Amino acid sequence: MYICNCNGLNKRAIARALAEGASTPADVYRRLCCAPQCARCVPEVVELFRAARADAVEVSLDGATALA
C-alpha cells in the first residue's frame, strides 16, 4: 500500500526505516532520501511512527515485567 505517491513510498519502506532506527517522522523521510511534497502522507507517517514507538514501549514494558 502506497503511503506517499509523490515519492513512491509504500508502507514496507516506511516500516523498514522505522526498524532501522528512524527517531522522528522527519528522520523517516531522510532515511528514505526524500521529503514530503504535497504533505498528504505526513499524518500517516506520523501515525506509523507513533504506533512503532508504542509497540517498542510495550515490548520494553513486557520485558521489564518479566524480569521483575
NORRA-V709019 format. One line per field, one symbol per residue. phi: phi as a letter, one per 40 degrees, with the letter a starting at -180 (. if undefined). psi: psi as a letter, one per 40 degrees, with the letter a starting at -180 (. if undefined). burial: b if it has 9 or more other C-alpha atoms within 8 Angstrom, else e. A space follows every 50 residues. Layout:
# NORRA-V709019
phi->???
psi->???
burial->???
This chain:
# NORRA-V709019
phi->.ccbccbgcbcccccccccchdbadccdcdccfaacccgccddccccccc cccccccccccccccccc
psi->hhdhddefhidddddddddeeheidddddddefaihceededdddddddd ddddddddddddddddd.
burial->eebbeebebbbebbbebbeeebeebebbbbbbeeebeeeebeeebbebbe ebeeeeeeeeeeeeeeee
